[in-house]
Amino acid sequence: MAETRTPAGPPRGFRGAEQGWPELHRIPHPPHRVPLLGDVLGADRRTPVQDSMCHARALGPIFRRKAFGNEFVFTWGAGLVADLADEVRFAKHVGLGVANLRPVAGDGLFTAYNHEPNWQLAHDVLAPGFSREAMAGYHVMMLDVAGRLTDHWDRELAAGRTVDVPGDMTKLTLETIARTGFGHDFGSFERSRPHPFVTAMVGTLSYAQRLNTVPAPLAPVLLRGASRRNTADIQYLNRTVDGLVRARRTASGDGDLLDRMLEVAHPETGERLSPENVRRQVITFLVAGHETTSGALSFALHYLARHPEVAARARAEVDRVWGAAAAPGYEQVAKLRYVRRVLDESLRLWPTAPAFAREARQDTVLAGEHPMRRGAWTLVLTPMLHRDPGVWGADAERFDPDRFDARAVRARPPHVFKPFGTGARACIGRQFALHEATLVLGLLLRRYDLRADPAYRLKVTERLTLMPQGLRLRLERRTPATAPAAPVPVPGSAASDPRRPVRGAAD
């Protein structure tokens, strides 16, 4: 699973697009620009992605926006993105909000610059942690955490309350990555409020996004209070992870991701991750490993509740494939092909990581039309790529899981579905996330009927990632006549073995 080293050197420093795009004038932009400020009319600093989607619909598959003197190029047309996926001519660009996360994540897998050697070292050390064998081991713990979610939802149902979908999916995915990757229990479902780690994480993500909404020279003044809070959030994240690592150094683990970080050397060079880089990788996995998956699950549950005919079809597949088994085996999750289509279609409409940036490795011409100098970059607007009518049809806004029927997938060109990024720097944990999300959707469909609030209208909140805002669902427990037996603790899980301690249920 090792990937080729990216030869692109340190970032060239193109903040705006003027120097990097020789024929920038050919790329359309919004019509009403304000001197010095740029394209700010009608813009909302809280929803930059959705604002850019509106501009994309008006301006076409490549466009530019100006903010505080800096010009940014956005692309979303399928042909342009297919060209940007060429790993020979383009590489990942760490810019905008991602670069703003470097104070907390440094040269972790997600935020490392291409020239930083720790990215390749960490990738080669950690890639076996996402092998099929490793994934089968995580499955048991995923089931255990999902059982804590359904216990919580059963209590909410018994009390006649609706469930907080984004909040509960965040608890679920945080506990899943913490348990499977680092042997840690945050005790999220035993709390009435979010764990402080989640609060600090949301704070750092929100601050990273806010940095893009003010002129850089004025940020220290305009964001003085926010900067202090961000520093405190980073210090809390660091303290939490340092404590987690200290605990592991004094006790043996189960061969999980943290054990690999601490004990495994690179198979060719013999290099090991430094203590500082271990901290950065743990933070990267805890943040990225749960934030995007919780959003994906939340959007999928929204669409399932809004489309009862889709939910019924998905539930019938779960009942047929899993049968009367108390809990599904690892192989049975992959057989939920329609449930996976529901997840993929949700990620198509609202990819929770809504953009990725690509930079030119050398002077080149994008799609034979737009010259780019080495180091110039563009931001791929993934929700609009996933709505390109030339690929997805005139009804691209419509929710339809059958778009991911195997024949439909084969009929589409490559590089038109990119919820996990592209190329060598695509998400290392994508199979982990997809297995977890498919498993959880199957378990929830098997256990509950999901009822939407008729008054609810989807509103998307942005904090670098996307999440449905204020989504609550009413549950109805499936009757014994229509539902298989409820899942029980799986042999070998922490819940079923009283002799096996769960480490670190602390703040």
N, C-alpha and C positions, 0 to 999 in steps of 0.2 A: 504493500500500500504506500510505499515511499513515493514522494513526488519530486519532480525535478526542481533544482534550486533556481530561483528566479534571479537572473543576472542584473535586473534593473538596479541602479545605484541609489544613493540617498535622494530624497525628494528634491526636485529642482526649485521649489519655492513658488510655483505658479499659484498664487492665491486666487486671482481672477483669470479670465480666459483671454485677455487681450493679446498677451505675448504668445500664447501657445496655439492660437487659432488664427493663422495669417489671413483668412478670408471670413473673419467673424461677421462682417456686415451682411453676408449671405444668409445668416441664421436668423430667423424671425424672433422678435421680442414683443412684450406687451406694448400697446400703443401709447400709453400715457405715463411718461416717466417724469419723476420729480427731480429737479436738479439736486445733486449731492446725495440725495437719499435713494434714488433709483426707482424700482418697480414696487412701490409700497402702497399704492392706492388699492384699497379693498383687501389688503393682505392682513392676515391674523397671525401673530407670532406663535400662537398656540397650535396652529394647524398648517405648518409649511408644506407638508406632503399633499394634503388635500387642496391647498391653494395651487400648488404646482400641477396637480391633476386638472384643475379647471383651466389653467393656461395651456396645458398640453392639448386639451380638446379643441381649443380655439386656434392654436398655433401650429399643430402638426407634430410629426414624429421626431423632430429635433428643434429645440428652441433655447433661448437664453433668458436669464433673469439677472437684473442688476440690483445690488444691495450695498449701500454705503461705499460706492466707488469700485466695487468688485463685481466682475461679470462671471456668471456661472452657466455652463452649457449642460442641458438636460437632453437625454435621448430615451426613446421608448419604442420606436418603430422596429418591427421584428427583423428587418434586413440589417439595420444599423447595429442592433444588439448581437446578431449572429456574427457580424464582423468583429465587434469588440470582444467576442468570446475566443478569438484567435490568440492562443497563448504565446505564439511566436512574436506577435507584434504588440500585444497588450498585456498588462499585468494589473493586479489589484492596486488601487490608489487609496491610501489612508488619508482621508480628508474630511472636512466639515465636522459633523458630530463625532465621528469615530476618532479622529485625532484629538478631540477634546476630552476623550476618555483616557488618554495616555497617562495623566497623573495618577490614575488608580490602577490601570491595567498594564501600562508600560509596554514592554515587548512581548506581551502574551499573544496567544495564537491569533486573536481577532484584531488586535491593535498594532501588531508589529509592522514596521516598514519592511519592504522586500529585501533590503540590504542587511537587515539585522540577523545574525546567524542563529539566535535562539529560536526563531520561528521553525527552521528546518529541524533543529535538534529536538525541540519539544514535539513536533509533529511525528518524527520517526520513532521517538520513545513511546508516544501515547497512542499511535494508530492501532497497535494490537489490542488496546483496551476497548476497541469498538469492533473487534472481529465477531464472527458469528458465535463462536464459543463463548466469548465474553458476554455477548448480548443475551444468550440463553441463561447465563448466570444472573444477570440483572433482572430477568423476567420475574423471578420469585419475589424479589424486593419490590418491584413495581406493583405486583399484586397485593402485597402487604400494605403499601401506602394507599393504594386505591381502596382497600378495605376500610382504612381510616376515613377516607372521604365519604364512602357510602354510610358508615356509621354516623357521621356528622349530618349527612343529608337525611337519614332516617329520623334523627332527633328533630331537625327542622320541620320535617313533614309531620311528625307527631304533634308538634307544637302549633301547627297550622301556619307556619311561616314560609315565605318564598325563600329561595336560595340566591345568594350573591355569587353569580357565576364567575366573574373575573377574580374576585377575592379568593374564592375556594379553589379555582384552577391554579392561582398563584401559590397557594399553600401546598397543593398537591405536587406541582412540578418542582418547587423548591425542596420539599422533603424527598422527592424521588431522586434528584441529582445529588443531594447531600448524602442520602443513604447509600445509593449505589456507587457513587464516585469516591466518597470520603468517609463512609462509616459514621456519619454524624446525624443527629436527630435534633431539629430545631423546635420540636414540639408545637408546630404551627396549629394543629387542629385542637390543641388544648388551650388556645389563646382566644380571647374575645377581640383582640386587635391584632393588626399585622405584626409579625416579628420585627424587632428593630433592624435586623439585617435587610428586610424588604424595604423598610422606610428609608434607610440609608441608600440602598440601591436605586430606588425611585428618585431620590434626591440627586444623585450623581448623574443619572440619565437625563433628568429634566434640566439640570444646570448645563450639561454638555449641549443640549439643544438651545438653551437660552443664549449661550455664547455666540451663536450664529445670527442672533437677531439684533445685535447692537454693534456699532463700530468698534473695532478692536482697540483703538486708542482710548475710548471712553469706557470700556468694560470695567476697569478697576474702580471707576467712580460710580457708574450706574448699577453695577452688580456687587457693590461692596458687601452688603449684608448677605446676599446669596453666596458670594465667594467664601465668606466665613462659615456658613452652613455647609458648603460643599467640602471645605477642609475638614470639618468635624465628621461629616459622613465618610470621607475617605479614611480618616483615622479609625473610625469604628469598624469599617470593613477590614482594614489591616489587622486590628486587634483581634477581631473574630477569627480570621483565618490563621493568624499566628498562634492563637490558642489551640485551634484545631490541629495544626501541624505539630505543636509541642506534644499534644496528647498522643498523637500517632507515634512519635519517636520513642515514647516510653511503653508502647503496647503494640503487639503485632496486629497487622491488618489481615484482610482477606484477599490480597492480591488485586485490589481495586486501583482506580486511577491515581490516588494519592500514593499508594505503595510504589507504583511505577515511577512517579515523579521523584520519590525519595531514594529508590533503590536501583533502578534500571539505568544502565549506561547505554549510550548509542551503540548499536550493533557493529558499526564499522570504525568509528573514531574512539570509542571508549569514553566520550565526554558525558558528563552528568549535568543535570540542571542545577543552577546555583540556588541557594536558599531564597534570594530575592525573586528569582524567576519562578520558583515553586509557588510563592505567594501570589504572584501575578497570574499564573495559570489557574490556580484554585479560584481566585476571584473571577477570572474570565469564565470558567465553567459554571460557577454558581450563578453568575448573573446571566450570561448568554444561554446557559443550559436550562434555565427555567423561564426566563421572561418571554422569549418568543414562543415556546411551546404552550405556555398558559394562554397567550393570545390566540394561538391557532385553535386550541380546544374551545375557548370561549366563543369565537366566531362560528365554529362548527355547531356548537350547541344552540346558538342563536338561529342558524339556518334550519337545523333539525326541528326546533320548536315551531318555526314559521312555516315549515313544509311538512305537515303530518304524513302526506303520502310518501315522502322520501324517508321519514323516520320509520314508517311501517315496513317499507321494503328493507331498510337496513336491519331492523329488529328481526324480521323473518330470517335474514341471512345469519344473524347471530344465533338464533334458536336452532337453525338447521345445522350449522357448522359445529357449534359447541355442544349441542344436545343437552343431556341431563347432567353433564359433568359438573362437579361442584366448582371447579375453577379451570379455565382454559390452559392448555399447555402452550409452550413457546411456539410450536409449529402451527397451532390452530389460529394464532393471531394473524399470521400472513395469509390465511385462507379467507379472511374477511375482505374480499376484494371490493364489494360495494361500499362498505364502511370506509375503506381507504379512498374510494372515489369521492365520498362526501368530504373527507378531510382535504383532499387535493383541490376540490372545487372551492372550498372555503379559503384555502391558501392562494388560489388563483385570484379571487376577488379582493381579498385582504391579506396579502403576504405580510406577516407581522414584522419582518425585517424589510422595510418598503423600498429600499434603494441600495445599490452598491456602485462603487466608483471604479473606473478603469482608466489607466494612464498609458500613453504611448511609450513603448520601450525604445523607439527610434522614430525619426521623422517618417511619417506615413500619410496615407490618404484614407480616411474613413469611408467605407462603402464606395470607393472610387470617386467621391464627390467633395469631401471636406478635408482639406489639408490640416494635419496636426504635427506640431513639432515634438521632439522627444521631451517627455515629462508633462506634456499637456494632458488634461484629464476631462472626463465627462461623468456625470452622474446618471446611471440607468434608473429610470423611474419604474420600478417593477409593477406596481398596480396598473399602470397604463400599458406596459408590455403585455400584461395578462388580459388587457381589454382591446388589443389591436384588432379592429374589425376585419382586417385582411386575413387574420388567422382564426379568430374566434367567432366571426360572423357579426351580423348587425345586431344580434341579441346578446352581445358579450356581457351586458350588465345582469343578465338573467342567471339565477342560480340553477345549475343543471349538472349533477354529478356524472351523467352519462357522457359528458365531454371527455371523461377519462376512461371510458371503455377502451379496451386494448386496441381495437381496430381504429378508433378515433385517434388515439395517441400515435399509432404507427402512420396515420395519414398526415399528421402535422409535421412541419419542418422542425429540425432540432433548434435548441436555444430559444424556445418561445415560452418556457415555463421555468422560472428561476427563483423560487422562493428561498433557496439556500445559497444564493450567489452562484459563482461560476469558476471553473478552472481549478488551479492548484490551491487557491485560497478559499474554496468553497467550504461550507460548514463541515467540520470533521465529525460532528455528532448528529448528522442528519438522520442516519438509520436508527439511532437511539431515540431521537425525538419522534420519528414516524411510528416506531413500534410502541412507544409509550402512549402516544395519542390514540392510535388505533385500538389498543387494548382498553384504554379508559372509556372511549366512546362505546365500545362493545359492551363493557360492564354496565355502563349507565343505561344504555338502551335496553339491556336485558332486565334491568331492575325497575325502571321507572318509565312512565309516560310523561313527556315534557310538555308543559302548557305555557305558551307565551302570553304576556300581558298585551291585550289588543291595543292598548294606548301607547305601547313602547315603539319608538322609532329609532332605528340604529343611528347612534352618534359615536364617532370614532375619536378616541383620545390619543394624542401623540406624545411620546416621551423618547424619541428616537425609534422606539418600536410602536406598534399599533395595538389597540385594545378596544373592544366595545365598552362604551361608558355606561355605567348604571344599569347593566343588564341583570335582571332578576327573572327567575322562572318559578312557576308553580309545579310541584311534583305530584304525581299520583302513582302509588305503588301498584305494580302489576299484580293481579290476583293470582292465587295459586293455580287456578285453572288455566291461566294463560302464560305464566312465567315458570321457567325451570327453577330448580332449587337455588337458593341464594348462595353466593360464593362463601367458602369457609377458609380459614387460614391454611396456607399451603405447607406441607411438611418441609421443614428446613428453613422456614421463615422465622424472623425474630418473634412474631406474634405466637407462633405455635410451639416455640421451644423456650420454656422458662429459664433454662440454664444459660441461654445466650444473651448477654447484656446488649443493650442499645446504648452506644457511647454518646456522650456529650449533649444531653438535653439541657443546654444552658443558653443564656443570652450571649 
